[in-house]
């Protein structure tokens, strides 16, 4: 029996139950009626969303955005809007069990999802999509394309960074800095240790039991970088003025470019020189020095955890995941400002100087990978591309 037929059958049984027990208490009748209404709505939903006559859509690329500023079209774009318009994602698949409806180009096999901001929403949205019977995701490539903070020691605003490692910044012990031993440089230290950065030699980058670190498919990431490294990225006067303040950071004063680096995923929007130093130490610890902290964001460890479970179930191939983070802001202040002053400047008024450029970079760089996969589906369907 299909899910739709099962729900219809259950609705009929609920109706009979209501009729049979008319003399029961008001509470029982109210409960039964609520159940009946629920299954009727579910029946309509399943009929609308999962037609028994249509096979699941074979998805070639899933574009994962984290937020949209306003509407999906016609106003200032967030991470999703350019993808929806330029990839012609015009077919709507309602996703009431997720944060945002899925949009697809049924001819190219590209779909777009908005997870919502933060670990909880991202994890739920990716799992909701991965379990959705309307989509065949078994051969799909996943492209996370979103904005991020960037370490001024490594790169500059407006740049696009392909990720090699994702490190979770939330799983930890934390003792307030006012109560830590005088020999400690931080009160934030890994779970199952008793002091900052103990047992570093026991870290297994490729087998993290609690999701503290994920190593992405490095050959695929390098291929994406090689394909897109010469992409022309946007710049403007406001970005030039901001990066000129970083007098102690030569890489911060360069023009936007495409590079690679590690990503720190944490629900707290942190900022400042002290926490930037922590981020570098934290990433180095969890990658055993193989990864260098370059970008900061919120959702990617959650996305990877959901994809890992879905991969275990044979529904997706987590080796086909790519993460592209584009720099909308710096993760610490310039020498002329305090951390609080800089964060206030960036989070008020017109916002980040590089927001628009970073959103454009995510599409301009990411779409080159998406288009290549779609246009070469005869080979990319069964063979993950690598650099020659």
C-alpha positions in Angstrom: 0.0 0.0 0.0 1.4 3.4 -0.9 1.7 6.2 1.6 -1.1 8.2 0.1 -3.5 5.2 0.1 -2.5 4.4 3.7 -3.3 7.9 4.9 -6.6 7.9 3.0 -7.5 4.5 4.6 -6.5 5.9 8.1 -8.7 8.9 7.5 -11.7 6.7 6.7 -11.1 4.7 9.9 -10.9 8.0 11.9 -14.2 9.1 10.4 -15.9 5.8 11.4 -14.4 6.1 14.9 -16.0 9.6 15.3 -19.4 8.3 14.1 -19.3 5.2 16.4 -18.5 7.2 19.5 -20.8 10.2 19.2 -21.9 9.7 22.8 -18.4 9.8 24.2 -17.0 12.8 26.0 -16.5 16.1 24.3 -12.8 15.7 24.9 -12.7 12.3 23.0 -14.7 13.7 20.1 -12.5 16.8 19.9 -9.4 14.6 19.9 -10.8 12.3 17.2 -11.9 15.3 15.1 -8.4 16.8 15.4 -6.9 13.5 14.3 -9.3 13.4 11.4 -8.5 16.9 10.3 -4.8 16.1 10.5 -5.0 13.1 8.3 -7.2 14.8 5.8 -4.6 17.6 5.5 -1.9 15.0 5.3 -3.8 13.2 2.5 -4.1 16.3 0.5 -0.4 17.1 1.1 0.7 13.7 0.0 -1.5 13.7 -3.1 -0.1 17.1 -4.0 3.5 16.4 -3.3 4.0 12.8 -4.1 2.1 11.7 -7.1 2.1 7.9 -7.5 2.3 8.3 -11.3 5.5 10.4 -11.4 8.9 8.8 -10.8 11.3 10.7 -8.5 13.3 13.5 -10.2 16.8 12.5 -10.9 18.8 15.3 -9.3 22.2 16.2 -10.7 23.1 19.1 -8.4 21.7 20.3 -5.1 22.5 23.9 -4.4 22.4 24.6 -0.7 21.8 28.2 0.5 21.4 29.2 4.1 19.3 32.3 3.9 17.4 34.7 1.8 17.0 38.3 2.8 13.4 39.0 1.7 11.5 37.5 -1.2 13.0 34.9 -3.5 13.0 37.3 -6.4 12.6 41.0 -7.1 14.4 42.5 -4.2 17.9 42.6 -2.6 19.3 39.1 -3.1 20.4 36.8 -0.3 22.2 33.6 -1.0 19.4 31.9 -2.9 17.9 34.5 -5.2 20.6 34.5 -7.9 20.5 30.8 -8.2 16.7 30.7 -8.5 16.7 33.3 -11.3 19.9 32.4 -13.3 19.5 28.6 -13.1 15.8 29.0 -13.9 14.6 27.1 -10.8 10.9 27.6 -11.6 9.3 24.4 -10.5 8.2 24.6 -6.9 8.2 21.5 -4.7 6.5 22.5 -1.4 8.5 21.4 1.6 6.3 22.0 4.7 8.6 19.7 6.7 11.6 22.0 6.0 12.4 25.7 6.3 11.8 26.7 2.7 10.3 25.2 -0.4 12.5 23.4 -2.9 12.8 24.9 -6.4 14.0 23.0 -9.4 14.9 23.1 -13.1 13.4 19.8 -14.1 15.2 20.0 -17.5 18.7 20.4 -16.1 18.3 18.4 -12.9 19.4 21.3 -10.6 17.5 22.0 -7.4 17.9 24.7 -4.8 17.2 24.6 -1.1 17.4 27.2 1.7 18.2 25.6 5.0 17.6 28.5 7.3 20.3 29.9 9.5 22.0 27.9 12.2 22.9 24.3 13.1 19.4 23.1 14.0 17.6 24.4 10.9 20.4 23.2 8.6 20.4 19.7 10.0 16.6 19.4 9.8 16.4 20.8 6.3 19.0 18.6 4.8 17.5 15.5 6.4 14.0 16.5 5.2 15.3 16.8 1.6 17.3 13.6 1.8 14.3 11.6 2.9 11.9 13.1 0.4 10.7 10.4 -2.0 10.1 13.0 -4.8 13.9 13.2 -5.4 16.5 10.7 -6.5 19.6 12.0 -4.8 21.8 8.9 -5.2 24.0 10.5 -7.8 23.5 14.1 -6.9 26.4 16.5 -6.3 25.9 18.9 -3.3 27.1 22.5 -3.5 26.9 24.6 -0.4 27.3 28.2 -1.6 27.1 30.8 1.0 28.8 33.8 2.6 31.3 33.7 5.5 33.7 35.6 7.6 37.3 35.5 6.5 40.6 35.5 8.5 42.5 38.6 7.3 45.7 36.7 7.7 44.7 34.5 4.8 42.5 36.3 2.4 40.2 39.3 1.8 36.6 40.2 1.5 34.9 39.3 -1.8 37.0 36.2 -2.2 35.7 32.7 -2.8 37.1 29.8 -0.8 36.7 26.1 -1.5 36.6 24.1 1.7 38.9 21.2 2.5 38.0 20.6 6.2 35.0 21.6 8.2 35.5 21.8 12.0 32.7 22.1 14.5 33.2 25.0 17.0 30.3 24.2 19.3 31.2 20.8 20.8 33.4 21.8 23.8 33.9 22.3 27.5 33.9 25.9 28.5 35.1 27.5 31.7 34.8 31.3 32.1 38.2 33.0 31.5 38.0 34.6 34.9 38.1 31.2 36.5 40.7 29.3 34.5 44.2 28.4 35.7 46.8 31.1 35.0 48.7 28.8 32.7 45.7 28.4 30.3 45.3 30.7 27.3 41.6 29.8 26.9 38.8 28.3 28.9 37.3 26.7 25.8 38.6 23.2 25.2 37.6 20.0 23.5 35.2 17.5 25.0 36.8 14.5 26.8 39.9 16.5 27.7 40.7 18.3 30.9 42.7 21.2 29.5 43.1 23.1 26.3 44.3 21.0 23.4 45.1 17.8 25.3 45.4 14.5 23.4 46.0 16.1 20.1 47.8 13.0 18.9 44.6 11.0 19.3 42.5 13.1 16.9 41.4 11.1 13.9 40.6 13.5 11.1 38.8 10.9 9.0 36.8 9.3 11.9 35.4 11.9 14.2 33.0 10.1 16.6 31.0 13.2 17.5 31.2 15.2 14.3 34.0 17.5 15.5 35.8 17.5 12.2 34.9 16.4 8.6 37.4 15.9 5.8 35.8 16.7 2.5 36.6 14.9 -0.7 39.9 16.7 -1.4 40.4 15.6 -5.0 36.9 17.0 -5.8 37.6 20.2 -3.9 40.9 20.7 -5.8 39.1 20.0 -9.1 36.5 22.7 -8.3 39.2 25.1 -7.4 41.2 24.4 -10.6 38.0 24.9 -12.7 37.2 28.2 -11.1 40.5 29.7 -9.9 40.5 32.3 -12.7 36.9 33.5 -12.2 36.7 37.3 -12.2 35.2 38.5 -8.9 33.6 41.8 -8.0 35.2 44.7 -6.1 34.1 48.2 -5.1 35.3 51.3 -3.4 33.7 50.5 0.0 35.6 47.2 0.0 38.9 49.0 -0.8 38.4 51.4 2.0 37.7 48.6 4.5 40.6 46.3 3.5 43.0 49.3 3.6 42.4 49.5 7.4 44.1 46.1 7.8 47.6 47.5 7.8 49.2 44.5 9.5 47.6 41.9 7.1 49.0 41.9 3.5 46.6 39.2 2.4 43.6 41.3 3.6 44.6 44.1 1.3 44.7 42.0 -1.9 42.0 41.9 -4.5 39.2 39.2 -4.3 40.4 35.8 -5.5 39.6 32.1 -5.4 41.5 29.9 -3.0 41.1 26.9 -0.6 41.0 26.6 3.2 39.3 25.1 6.2 35.9 26.3 7.6 34.9 26.7 11.2 31.2 26.0 11.8 29.7 27.3 15.0 26.2 28.6 15.9 27.7 31.6 17.8 28.6 34.6 15.6 32.0 35.4 17.1 34.3 38.3 16.3 37.6 39.7 17.3 41.4 39.1 17.5 41.3 36.8 20.5 38.6 34.5 19.1 40.3 34.6 15.7 43.4 33.2 17.4 41.2 30.5 19.1 39.7 29.6 15.7 43.1 29.0 14.2 44.2 26.9 17.2 40.9 25.0 17.2 41.1 24.1 13.5 44.7 23.1 13.7 43.9 20.8 16.7 41.0 19.0 15.0 42.8 18.6 11.7 46.2 17.7 13.2 47.7 20.7 11.5 46.5 19.7 8.0 43.8 22.4 7.8 44.2 26.1 8.1 41.3 28.2 9.3 40.2 30.6 6.6 36.4 31.0 6.8 33.7 31.0 9.5 30.0 30.2 9.3 27.2 28.5 11.1 25.7 25.5 9.3 28.2 23.3 7.5 28.9 20.8 10.3 25.2 20.2 10.5 24.9 19.7 6.8 27.7 17.2 6.9 26.2 15.3 9.8 22.9 14.9 8.0 24.6 13.9 4.7 26.7 11.3 6.7 23.5 9.7 8.0 21.9 9.8 4.6 25.0 8.3 3.0 24.8 5.5 5.6 21.3 4.8 4.3 22.5 4.8 0.7 20.3 7.8 -0.2 23.2 10.2 -1.1 26.9 10.1 -1.8 28.6 12.4 0.7 31.8 12.2 -1.4 30.0 14.5 -3.9 29.8 17.4 -1.5 31.5 20.7 -2.2 31.5 23.7 0.1 32.1 27.2 -1.3 32.2 30.0 1.2 32.6 33.6 0.0 33.9 36.4 2.2 31.4 39.1 3.2 33.3 40.3 6.3 36.5 39.9 8.3 36.5 37.7 11.4 38.5 40.3 13.4 38.9 44.0 13.7 41.6 46.2 12.1 44.3 47.8 14.3 42.4 51.1 14.5 39.3 49.7 16.1 38.2 47.5 19.0 36.3 44.2 18.3 33.1 45.8 19.7 33.5 48.9 17.5 34.1 46.9 14.4 31.2 44.5 14.9 28.8 47.4 15.5 30.0 49.1 12.3 29.5 45.9 10.3 26.1 44.9 11.8 24.4 48.3 11.5 23.6 50.8 8.7 24.2 49.3 5.3 25.9 46.2 6.7 28.9 44.4 5.3 30.7 46.3 2.5 31.3 43.0 0.6 27.8 41.4 1.1 26.7 42.0 -2.5 30.1 41.0 -3.9 30.2 37.8 -1.8 26.7 36.8 -3.0 27.7 37.4 -6.6 30.9 35.4 -6.0 29.0 32.5 -4.7 27.0 32.3 -7.8 29.7 33.2 -10.4 32.2 30.7 -9.0 29.7 28.0 -8.0 27.7 28.0 -11.2 30.8 27.1 -13.2 31.0 23.9 -11.3 27.2 23.3 -11.5 27.1 23.9 -15.2 30.1 21.6 -15.9 28.5 18.8 -14.0 25.2 19.2 -15.8 26.7 19.6 -19.3 28.9 16.6 -18.8 26.4 14.3 -17.0 27.3 11.4 -19.2 30.6 11.2 -17.4 30.0 13.0 -14.1 27.0 10.8 -13.2 29.2 7.8 -12.5 32.7 9.3 -12.1 33.5 12.2 -9.7 35.7 14.7 -11.6 39.3 15.2 -10.5 42.1 17.5 -11.7 44.2 16.0 -14.5 
